[in-house]
Amino acid sequence: MECREAVVSSLSWALIAGGALYLLQQTRSHTPYGRYAPPRESRCCPARLGWFLQEVPAFLLPLLLLLYTDAEPDNTGDRSTGRKLLLGTFMLHYFHRTFIYSFLMRGRPVPLTIVLYAAIFCSLNGFLQGHFLLHCARYDHGWLTHARLATGFLLFVCGLIVNIHSDHILRSLRRPGETIYRIPYGGMFEFVSGANFFGEIVEWCGYALATWSLPTFAFAFFTVCSIGPRALHHHRDYQQRFEDYPRSRKALIPFIL
C-alpha cells in the first residue's frame, strides 16, 4: 500500500484542531461520563462493554494494516523492524485497554454517545498511526541507536507502568457493585490527583518523541487536551468531596499544576 500523504496530513491537523476545540469545550463544562454523567441518562452502555467497543478499533485497525503489510516484500531492513516496533507500542497500550482494563473496570455505565464518539476517534487514530508508521515514515540508517528513540521508549514504558498501576489503585477503592468515591493513595497519587491521566500523557509524549512525526505529535497533543482538563476537574471534585483531601497534592503535574 502506498502512503496517502494527503490523508495523513489532513487527519493529523484534524486531531490538532479537534484537541484545541475539545480543550476549549472542557473549560466550560465536563465531558458527561463517569462521575459527571447526567443522573437520568437513559441511553447508556455497561461500562465494561462500552470501554471494549470504543477502544478495540485502535487495536484492530493497526493489526489489520500490519498483517496486510507483512504480505508485501520488505527491503528496508532494520528501519521496517523499527517502524513495526513503534507501532507495537501503540498497539500494546490499546491491547491492554481493550482486553484487560475493560474487563477489570468497575465504573458507571457510559452514555452511548460517548462510546460512539470515542469509537470513531479510535478508528481514525488507529488507521492514522498504523498507516503512517507502516507506509509513510522514513528514517535514516542507524536511527535505532538514536538517543531520542531510546528516551521516547523509556518515557512510554514509564508512563504505561504509571497508568496501569494508577488504574489498579482506583479499582481497589471499590468493592464489586460500588460506585462511591474514596481518596486514592499510593504511587503517583501521592503527588497528583490525576495519576492515571499523568501516566497516559507521559506514554504518548514518549511515543511522539520516539517517532518524531506530525501524526504522533498530533495524537499526543489531543491526549493532553482531552484528559488534562479532566485531571483538573477530578482534582476540584476531590477537594469538594473530602475536607481532609491532601493539600500538597497537585492536579496533573507533580509540584507544579
C-alpha positions as protocol buffer text, in pm:
chain_id: "A"
residue {
  index: 1
  type: MET
  ca { x: 0 y: 0 z: 0 }
}
residue {
  index: 2
  type: GLU
  ca { x: 134 y: 340 z: -92 }
}
residue {
  index: 3
  type: CYS
  ca { x: 149 y: 630 z: 150 }
}
residue {
  index: 4
  type: ARG
  ca { x: -157 y: 855 z: 147 }
}
residue {
  index: 5
  type: GLU
  ca { x: 20 y: 1173 z: 244 }
}
residue {
  index: 6
  type: ALA
  ca { x: -282 y: 1399 z: 200 }
}
residue {
  index: 7
  type: VAL
  ca { x: -494 y: 1175 z: 424 }
}
residue {
  index: 8
  type: VAL
  ca { x: -221 y: 1156 z: 689 }
}
residue {
  index: 9
  type: SER
  ca { x: -175 y: 1532 z: 689 }
}
residue {
  index: 10
  type: SER
  ca { x: -550 y: 1602 z: 699 }
}
residue {
  index: 11
  type: LEU
  ca { x: -614 y: 1361 z: 985 }
}
residue {
  index: 12
  type: SER
  ca { x: -316 y: 1495 z: 1181 }
}
residue {
  index: 13
  type: TRP
  ca { x: -429 y: 1854 z: 1157 }
}
residue {
  index: 14
  type: ALA
  ca { x: -785 y: 1746 z: 1236 }
}
residue {
  index: 15
  type: LEU
  ca { x: -651 y: 1593 z: 1560 }
}
residue {
  index: 16
  type: ILE
  ca { x: -475 y: 1917 z: 1647 }
}
residue {
  index: 17
  type: ALA
  ca { x: -780 y: 2131 z: 1571 }
}
residue {
  index: 18
  type: GLY
  ca { x: -1011 y: 1886 z: 1746 }
}
residue {
  index: 19
  type: GLY
  ca { x: -787 y: 1880 z: 2051 }
}
residue {
  index: 20
  type: ALA
  ca { x: -787 y: 2258 z: 2075 }
}
residue {
  index: 21
  type: LEU
  ca { x: -1167 y: 2272 z: 2043 }
}
residue {
  index: 22
  type: TYR
  ca { x: -1212 y: 1994 z: 2298 }
}
residue {
  index: 23
  type: LEU
  ca { x: -984 y: 2180 z: 2539 }
}
residue {
  index: 24
  type: LEU
  ca { x: -1195 y: 2492 z: 2496 }
}
residue {
  index: 25
  type: GLN
  ca { x: -1515 y: 2296 z: 2549 }
}
residue {
  index: 26
  type: GLN
  ca { x: -1384 y: 2143 z: 2872 }
}
residue {
  index: 27
  type: THR
  ca { x: -1308 y: 2486 z: 3015 }
}
residue {
  index: 28
  type: ARG
  ca { x: -1685 y: 2543 z: 3008 }
}
residue {
  index: 29
  type: SER
  ca { x: -1829 y: 2204 z: 3102 }
}
residue {
  index: 30
  type: HIS
  ca { x: -1740 y: 1847 z: 3198 }
}
residue {
  index: 31
  type: THR
  ca { x: -1747 y: 1563 z: 2949 }
}
residue {
  index: 32
  type: PRO
  ca { x: -2060 y: 1373 z: 3061 }
}
residue {
  index: 33
  type: TYR
  ca { x: -1934 y: 1030 z: 3164 }
}
residue {
  index: 34
  type: GLY
  ca { x: -1812 y: 874 z: 3486 }
}
residue {
  index: 35
  type: ARG
  ca { x: -1873 y: 1095 z: 3788 }
}
residue {
  index: 36
  type: TYR
  ca { x: -2001 y: 1372 z: 3559 }
}
residue {
  index: 37
  type: ALA
  ca { x: -2264 y: 1161 z: 3378 }
}
residue {
  index: 38
  type: PRO
  ca { x: -2620 y: 1303 z: 3391 }
}
residue {
  index: 39
  type: PRO
  ca { x: -2815 y: 1127 z: 3668 }
}
residue {
  index: 40
  type: ARG
  ca { x: -3105 y: 1040 z: 3437 }
}
residue {
  index: 41
  type: GLU
  ca { x: -2916 y: 944 z: 3122 }
}
residue {
  index: 42
  type: SER
  ca { x: -3133 y: 670 z: 2964 }
}
residue {
  index: 43
  type: ARG
  ca { x: -2919 y: 556 z: 2672 }
}
residue {
  index: 44
  type: CYS
  ca { x: -2618 y: 403 z: 2840 }
}
residue {
  index: 45
  type: CYS
  ca { x: -2392 y: 107 z: 2783 }
}
residue {
  index: 46
  type: PRO
  ca { x: -2247 y: -111 z: 3062 }
}
residue {
  index: 47
  type: ALA
  ca { x: -1904 y: 23 z: 3149 }
}
residue {
  index: 48
  type: ARG
  ca { x: -1706 y: -286 z: 3050 }
}
residue {
  index: 49
  type: LEU
  ca { x: -1884 y: -333 z: 2719 }
}
residue {
  index: 50
  type: GLY
  ca { x: -1868 y: 38 z: 2640 }
}
residue {
  index: 51
  type: TRP
  ca { x: -1496 y: 62 z: 2702 }
}
residue {
  index: 52
  type: PHE
  ca { x: -1431 y: -253 z: 2499 }
}
residue {
  index: 53
  type: LEU
  ca { x: -1632 y: -129 z: 2199 }
}
residue {
  index: 54
  type: GLN
  ca { x: -1476 y: 216 z: 2196 }
}
residue {
  index: 55
  type: GLU
  ca { x: -1115 y: 103 z: 2241 }
}
residue {
  index: 56
  type: VAL
  ca { x: -1100 y: -207 z: 2021 }
}
residue {
  index: 57
  type: PRO
  ca { x: -1080 y: -23 z: 1683 }
}
residue {
  index: 58
  type: ALA
  ca { x: -748 y: 137 z: 1788 }
}
residue {
  index: 59
  type: PHE
  ca { x: -604 y: -213 z: 1824 }
}
residue {
  index: 60
  type: LEU
  ca { x: -772 y: -395 z: 1537 }
}
residue {
  index: 61
  type: LEU
  ca { x: -711 y: -142 z: 1259 }
}
residue {
  index: 62
  type: PRO
  ca { x: -331 y: -124 z: 1308 }
}
residue {
  index: 63
  type: LEU
  ca { x: -329 y: -504 z: 1342 }
}
residue {
  index: 64
  type: LEU
  ca { x: -506 y: -545 z: 1008 }
}
residue {
  index: 65
  type: LEU
  ca { x: -269 y: -299 z: 844 }
}
residue {
  index: 66
  type: LEU
  ca { x: 26 y: -481 z: 995 }
}
residue {
  index: 67
  type: LEU
  ca { x: -95 y: -821 z: 871 }
}
residue {
  index: 68
  type: TYR
  ca { x: -155 y: -680 z: 525 }
}
residue {
  index: 69
  type: THR
  ca { x: 189 y: -521 z: 517 }
}
residue {
  index: 70
  type: ASP
  ca { x: 355 y: -848 z: 623 }
}
residue {
  index: 71
  type: ALA
  ca { x: 240 y: -998 z: 296 }
}
residue {
  index: 72
  type: GLU
  ca { x: 438 y: -739 z: 98 }
}
residue {
  index: 73
  type: PRO
  ca { x: 807 y: -763 z: 7 }
}
residue {
  index: 74
  type: ASP
  ca { x: 1022 y: -598 z: 274 }
}
residue {
  index: 75
  type: ASN
  ca { x: 1352 y: -450 z: 157 }
}
residue {
  index: 76
  type: THR
  ca { x: 1400 y: -188 z: 424 }
}
residue {
  index: 77
  type: GLY
  ca { x: 1577 y: -399 z: 687 }
}
residue {
  index: 78
  type: ASP
  ca { x: 1606 y: -260 z: 1039 }
}
residue {
  index: 79
  type: ARG
  ca { x: 1407 y: 50 z: 952 }
}
residue {
  index: 80
  type: SER
  ca { x: 1099 y: -163 z: 879 }
}
residue {
  index: 81
  type: THR
  ca { x: 1153 y: -356 z: 1203 }
}
residue {
  index: 82
  type: GLY
  ca { x: 1184 y: -31 z: 1395 }
}
residue {
  index: 83
  type: ARG
  ca { x: 865 y: 111 z: 1248 }
}
residue {
  index: 84
  type: LYS
  ca { x: 676 y: -203 z: 1346 }
}
residue {
  index: 85
  type: LEU
  ca { x: 827 y: -183 z: 1693 }
}
residue {
  index: 86
  type: LEU
  ca { x: 699 y: 173 z: 1728 }
}
residue {
  index: 87
  type: LEU
  ca { x: 355 y: 69 z: 1611 }
}
residue {
  index: 88
  type: GLY
  ca { x: 377 y: -217 z: 1860 }
}
residue {
  index: 89
  type: THR
  ca { x: 400 y: 29 z: 2147 }
}
residue {
  index: 90
  type: PHE
  ca { x: 77 y: 193 z: 2028 }
}
residue {
  index: 91
  type: MET
  ca { x: -93 y: -145 z: 1995 }
}
residue {
  index: 92
  type: LEU
  ca { x: 35 y: -259 z: 2335 }
}
residue {
  index: 93
  type: HIS
  ca { x: -147 y: 27 z: 2506 }
}
residue {
  index: 94
  type: TYR
  ca { x: -472 y: -47 z: 2327 }
}
residue {
  index: 95
  type: PHE
  ca { x: -441 y: -423 z: 2377 }
}
residue {
  index: 96
  type: HIS
  ca { x: -431 y: -355 z: 2750 }
}
residue {
  index: 97
  type: ARG
  ca { x: -714 y: -103 z: 2737 }
}
residue {
  index: 98
  type: THR
  ca { x: -932 y: -333 z: 2526 }
}
residue {
  index: 99
  type: PHE
  ca { x: -872 y: -685 z: 2655 }
}
residue {
  index: 100
  type: ILE
  ca { x: -757 y: -628 z: 3013 }
}
residue {
  index: 101
  type: TYR
  ca { x: -863 y: -290 z: 3152 }
}
residue {
  index: 102
  type: SER
  ca { x: -1213 y: -308 z: 3002 }
}
residue {
  index: 103
  type: PHE
  ca { x: -1291 y: -632 z: 3186 }
}
residue {
  index: 104
  type: LEU
  ca { x: -1143 y: -521 z: 3517 }
}
residue {
  index: 105
  type: MET
  ca { x: -1301 y: -178 z: 3550 }
}
residue {
  index: 106
  type: ARG
  ca { x: -1579 y: -103 z: 3800 }
}
residue {
  index: 107
  type: GLY
  ca { x: -1716 y: 219 z: 3659 }
}
residue {
  index: 108
  type: ARG
  ca { x: -2057 y: 365 z: 3593 }
}
residue {
  index: 109
  type: PRO
  ca { x: -2249 y: 296 z: 3268 }
}
residue {
  index: 110
  type: VAL
  ca { x: -2120 y: 504 z: 2977 }
}
residue {
  index: 111
  type: PRO
  ca { x: -2359 y: 716 z: 2763 }
}
residue {
  index: 112
  type: LEU
  ca { x: -2391 y: 567 z: 2414 }
}
residue {
  index: 113
  type: THR
  ca { x: -2296 y: 898 z: 2254 }
}
residue {
  index: 114
  type: ILE
  ca { x: -1961 y: 892 z: 2437 }
}
residue {
  index: 115
  type: VAL
  ca { x: -1899 y: 533 z: 2324 }
}
residue {
  index: 116
  type: LEU
  ca { x: -1982 y: 627 z: 1964 }
}
residue {
  index: 117
  type: TYR
  ca { x: -1760 y: 936 z: 1955 }
}
residue {
  index: 118
  type: ALA
  ca { x: -1473 y: 751 z: 2123 }
}
residue {
  index: 119
  type: ALA
  ca { x: -1503 y: 459 z: 1878 }
}
residue {
  index: 120
  type: ILE
  ca { x: -1490 y: 698 z: 1582 }
}
residue {
  index: 121
  type: PHE
  ca { x: -1184 y: 868 z: 1727 }
}
residue {
  index: 122
  type: CYS
  ca { x: -1008 y: 537 z: 1796 }
}
residue {
  index: 123
  type: SER
  ca { x: -1087 y: 416 z: 1444 }
}
residue {
  index: 124
  type: LEU
  ca { x: -948 y: 725 z: 1274 }
}
residue {
  index: 125
  type: ASN
  ca { x: -646 y: 747 z: 1502 }
}
residue {
  index: 126
  type: GLY
  ca { x: -575 y: 375 z: 1477 }
}
residue {
  index: 127
  type: PHE
  ca { x: -572 y: 400 z: 1099 }
}
residue {
  index: 128
  type: LEU
  ca { x: -362 y: 717 z: 1108 }
}
residue {
  index: 129
  type: GLN
  ca { x: -90 y: 578 z: 1335 }
}
residue {
  index: 130
  type: GLY
  ca { x: -81 y: 240 z: 1162 }
}
residue {
  index: 131
  type: HIS
  ca { x: -79 y: 372 z: 806 }
}
residue {
  index: 132
  type: PHE
  ca { x: 179 y: 639 z: 880 }
}
residue {
  index: 133
  type: LEU
  ca { x: 428 y: 412 z: 1056 }
}
residue {
  index: 134
  type: LEU
  ca { x: 392 y: 125 z: 810 }
}
residue {
  index: 135
  type: HIS
  ca { x: 373 y: 316 z: 482 }
}
residue {
  index: 136
  type: CYS
  ca { x: 485 y: 677 z: 526 }
}
residue {
  index: 137
  type: ALA
  ca { x: 752 y: 705 z: 798 }
}
residue {
  index: 138
  type: ARG
  ca { x: 1107 y: 744 z: 667 }
}
residue {
  index: 139
  type: TYR
  ca { x: 1411 y: 712 z: 894 }
}
residue {
  index: 140
  type: ASP
  ca { x: 1781 y: 716 z: 813 }
}
residue {
  index: 141
  type: HIS
  ca { x: 2017 y: 423 z: 867 }
}
residue {
  index: 142
  type: GLY
  ca { x: 2120 y: 382 z: 1228 }
}
residue {
  index: 143
  type: TRP
  ca { x: 1817 y: 562 z: 1366 }
}
residue {
  index: 144
  type: LEU
  ca { x: 1755 y: 271 z: 1602 }
}
residue {
  index: 145
  type: THR
  ca { x: 2059 y: 385 z: 1801 }
}
residue {
  index: 146
  type: HIS
  ca { x: 1945 y: 748 z: 1835 }
}
residue {
  index: 147
  type: ALA
  ca { x: 1915 y: 880 z: 2190 }
}
residue {
  index: 148
  type: ARG
  ca { x: 1578 y: 1035 z: 2107 }
}
residue {
  index: 149
  type: LEU
  ca { x: 1434 y: 693 z: 2024 }
}
residue {
  index: 150
  type: ALA
  ca { x: 1566 y: 537 z: 2345 }
}
residue {
  index: 151
  type: THR
  ca { x: 1437 y: 830 z: 2553 }
}
residue {
  index: 152
  type: GLY
  ca { x: 1096 y: 809 z: 2390 }
}
residue {
  index: 153
  type: PHE
  ca { x: 1071 y: 435 z: 2456 }
}
residue {
  index: 154
  type: LEU
  ca { x: 1173 y: 486 z: 2818 }
}
residue {
  index: 155
  type: LEU
  ca { x: 909 y: 754 z: 2868 }
}
residue {
  index: 156
  type: PHE
  ca { x: 647 y: 534 z: 2707 }
}
residue {
  index: 157
  type: VAL
  ca { x: 726 y: 237 z: 2932 }
}
residue {
  index: 158
  type: CYS
  ca { x: 734 y: 454 z: 3245 }
}
residue {
  index: 159
  type: GLY
  ca { x: 404 y: 617 z: 3152 }
}
residue {
  index: 160
  type: LEU
  ca { x: 245 y: 280 z: 3080 }
}
residue {
  index: 161
  type: ILE
  ca { x: 353 y: 146 z: 3420 }
}
residue {
  index: 162
  type: VAL
  ca { x: 218 y: 455 z: 3600 }
}
residue {
  index: 163
  type: ASN
  ca { x: -108 y: 435 z: 3408 }
}
residue {
  index: 164
  type: ILE
  ca { x: -166 y: 65 z: 3481 }
}
residue {
  index: 165
  type: HIS
  ca { x: -64 y: 97 z: 3847 }
}
residue {
  index: 166
  type: SER
  ca { x: -286 y: 401 z: 3898 }
}
residue {
  index: 167
  type: ASP
  ca { x: -585 y: 222 z: 3744 }
}
residue {
  index: 168
  type: HIS
  ca { x: -520 y: -68 z: 3983 }
}
residue {
  index: 169
  type: ILE
  ca { x: -525 y: 170 z: 4281 }
}
residue {
  index: 170
  type: LEU
  ca { x: -853 y: 325 z: 4166 }
}
residue {
  index: 171
  type: ARG
  ca { x: -1016 y: -17 z: 4119 }
}
residue {
  index: 172
  type: SER
  ca { x: -907 y: -126 z: 4466 }
}
residue {
  index: 173
  type: LEU
  ca { x: -1103 y: 163 z: 4618 }
}
residue {
  index: 174
  type: ARG
  ca { x: -1433 y: -1 z: 4524 }
}
residue {
  index: 175
  type: ARG
  ca { x: -1592 y: -332 z: 4603 }
}
residue {
  index: 176
  type: PRO
  ca { x: -1787 y: -503 z: 4324 }
}
residue {
  index: 177
  type: GLY
  ca { x: -2109 y: -313 z: 4260 }
}
residue {
  index: 178
  type: GLU
  ca { x: -1999 y: 5 z: 4438 }
}
residue {
  index: 179
  type: THR
  ca { x: -1993 y: 344 z: 4265 }
}
residue {
  index: 180
  type: ILE
  ca { x: -1881 y: 557 z: 4560 }
}
residue {
  index: 181
  type: TYR
  ca { x: -1562 y: 764 z: 4558 }
}
residue {
  index: 182
  type: ARG
  ca { x: -1273 y: 746 z: 4804 }
}
residue {
  index: 183
  type: ILE
  ca { x: -939 y: 925 z: 4824 }
}
residue {
  index: 184
  type: PRO
  ca { x: -671 y: 731 z: 4633 }
}
residue {
  index: 185
  type: TYR
  ca { x: -330 y: 686 z: 4794 }
}
residue {
  index: 186
  type: GLY
  ca { x: -6 y: 530 z: 4674 }
}
residue {
  index: 187
  type: GLY
  ca { x: 209 y: 554 z: 4363 }
}
residue {
  index: 188
  type: MET
  ca { x: 178 y: 880 z: 4172 }
}
residue {
  index: 189
  type: PHE
  ca { x: -142 y: 958 z: 4360 }
}
residue {
  index: 190
  type: GLU
  ca { x: 83 y: 1082 z: 4638 }
}
residue {
  index: 191
  type: PHE
  ca { x: 173 y: 1369 z: 4405 }
}
residue {
  index: 192
  type: VAL
  ca { x: -122 y: 1426 z: 4170 }
}
residue {
  index: 193
  type: SER
  ca { x: -497 y: 1364 z: 4166 }
}
residue {
  index: 194
  type: GLY
  ca { x: -494 y: 1251 z: 3803 }
}
residue {
  index: 195
  type: ALA
  ca { x: -215 y: 993 z: 3829 }
}
residue {
  index: 196
  type: ASN
  ca { x: -371 y: 771 z: 3563 }
}
residue {
  index: 197
  type: PHE
  ca { x: -404 y: 1067 z: 3327 }
}
residue {
  index: 198
  type: PHE
  ca { x: -46 y: 1174 z: 3400 }
}
residue {
  index: 199
  type: GLY
  ca { x: 78 y: 826 z: 3309 }
}
residue {
  index: 200
  type: GLU
  ca { x: -111 y: 820 z: 2981 }
}
residue {
  index: 201
  type: ILE
  ca { x: 13 y: 1166 z: 2883 }
}
residue {
  index: 202
  type: VAL
  ca { x: 373 y: 1059 z: 2955 }
}
residue {
  index: 203
  type: GLU
  ca { x: 312 y: 749 z: 2742 }
}
residue {
  index: 204
  type: TRP
  ca { x: 204 y: 937 z: 2434 }
}
residue {
  index: 205
  type: CYS
  ca { x: 462 y: 1211 z: 2472 }
}
residue {
  index: 206
  type: GLY
  ca { x: 727 y: 939 z: 2479 }
}
residue {
  index: 207
  type: TYR
  ca { x: 569 y: 776 z: 2174 }
}
residue {
  index: 208
  type: ALA
  ca { x: 571 y: 1109 z: 1990 }
}
residue {
  index: 209
  type: LEU
  ca { x: 934 y: 1172 z: 2086 }
}
residue {
  index: 210
  type: ALA
  ca { x: 1040 y: 828 z: 1962 }
}
residue {
  index: 211
  type: THR
  ca { x: 860 y: 857 z: 1628 }
}
residue {
  index: 212
  type: TRP
  ca { x: 923 y: 1231 z: 1581 }
}
residue {
  index: 213
  type: SER
  ca { x: 639 y: 1292 z: 1335 }
}
residue {
  index: 214
  type: LEU
  ca { x: 332 y: 1509 z: 1285 }
}
residue {
  index: 215
  type: PRO
  ca { x: 72 y: 1229 z: 1332 }
}
residue {
  index: 216
  type: THR
  ca { x: 218 y: 1115 z: 1663 }
}
residue {
  index: 217
  type: PHE
  ca { x: 267 y: 1466 z: 1797 }
}
residue {
  index: 218
  type: ALA
  ca { x: -92 y: 1544 z: 1693 }
}
residue {
  index: 219
  type: PHE
  ca { x: -211 y: 1243 z: 1893 }
}
residue {
  index: 220
  type: ALA
  ca { x: -5 y: 1343 z: 2197 }
}
residue {
  index: 221
  type: PHE
  ca { x: -144 y: 1696 z: 2173 }
}
residue {
  index: 222
  type: PHE
  ca { x: -501 y: 1567 z: 2153 }
}
residue {
  index: 223
  type: THR
  ca { x: -437 y: 1346 z: 2456 }
}
residue {
  index: 224
  type: VAL
  ca { x: -316 y: 1641 z: 2663 }
}
residue {
  index: 225
  type: CYS
  ca { x: -616 y: 1849 z: 2557 }
}
residue {
  index: 226
  type: SER
  ca { x: -868 y: 1573 z: 2629 }
}
residue {
  index: 227
  type: ILE
  ca { x: -758 y: 1420 z: 2959 }
}
residue {
  index: 228
  type: GLY
  ca { x: -551 y: 1705 z: 3101 }
}
residue {
  index: 229
  type: PRO
  ca { x: -859 y: 1915 z: 3184 }
}
residue {
  index: 230
  type: ARG
  ca { x: -1030 y: 1604 z: 3323 }
}
residue {
  index: 231
  type: ALA
  ca { x: -749 y: 1570 z: 3575 }
}
residue {
  index: 232
  type: LEU
  ca { x: -814 y: 1930 z: 3683 }
}
residue {
  index: 233
  type: HIS
  ca { x: -1187 y: 1857 z: 3713 }
}
residue {
  index: 234
  type: HIS
  ca { x: -1119 y: 1548 z: 3924 }
}
residue {
  index: 235
  type: HIS
  ca { x: -885 y: 1747 z: 4147 }
}
residue {
  index: 236
  type: ARG
  ca { x: -1153 y: 2006 z: 4221 }
}
residue {
  index: 237
  type: ASP
  ca { x: -1411 y: 1733 z: 4273 }
}
residue {
  index: 238
  type: TYR
  ca { x: -1191 y: 1555 z: 4528 }
}
residue {
  index: 239
  type: GLN
  ca { x: -1132 y: 1882 z: 4713 }
}
residue {
  index: 240
  type: GLN
  ca { x: -1507 y: 1949 z: 4728 }
}
residue {
  index: 241
  type: ARG
  ca { x: -1597 y: 1595 z: 4836 }
}
residue {
  index: 242
  type: PHE
  ca { x: -1333 y: 1546 z: 5105 }
}
residue {
  index: 243
  type: GLU
  ca { x: -1238 y: 1802 z: 5368 }
}
residue {
  index: 244
  type: ASP
  ca { x: -924 y: 1602 z: 5451 }
}
residue {
  index: 245
  type: TYR
  ca { x: -801 y: 1582 z: 5092 }
}
residue {
  index: 246
  type: PRO
  ca { x: -418 y: 1623 z: 5084 }
}
residue {
  index: 247
  type: ARG
  ca { x: -341 y: 1991 z: 5027 }
}
residue {
  index: 248
  type: SER
  ca { x: 5 y: 1925 z: 4888 }
}
residue {
  index: 249
  type: ARG
  ca { x: -132 y: 1710 z: 4605 }
}
residue {
  index: 250
  type: LYS
  ca { x: -144 y: 1875 z: 4263 }
}
residue {
  index: 251
  type: ALA
  ca { x: -390 y: 1802 z: 3982 }
}
residue {
  index: 252
  type: LEU
  ca { x: -173 y: 1672 z: 3696 }
}
residue {
  index: 253
  type: ILE
  ca { x: 193 y: 1772 z: 3707 }
}
residue {
  index: 254
  type: PRO
  ca { x: 381 y: 1690 z: 4031 }
}
residue {
  index: 255
  type: PHE
  ca { x: 475 y: 2001 z: 4234 }
}
residue {
  index: 256
  type: ILE
  ca { x: 358 y: 2236 z: 3955 }
}
residue {
  index: 257
  type: LEU
  ca { x: -6 y: 2206 z: 3841 }
}
